[in-house]
C-alpha cells in the first residue's frame, strides 16, 4: 500500500494513527496491571486481536475508498469482491 500511496504523491508517514496509538497505550497499561504470567499472556493475545481487527478495518475502508475513486491497481482487482463471493 505504501508504493500505491507514493505513486499518488501521498506521504504514508504524514499521519500518525492516534487510535492505533491509543490501543497500544491501553496494552501497555494493561501489562502493568496484570501480574500473573497467564493473565499477561491472555491480555497480550486479546490486545493483538484488537489491533489486528482495527488494522483490517482501516485497510478495508481504504480499499473501498480507493475502489470508489478508481485508484485501485490492476493487482487489486481480483480482491475487490472477495467477501461478496461467499
Beta strands, then each sheet from edge to edge (+ up, - down):
end
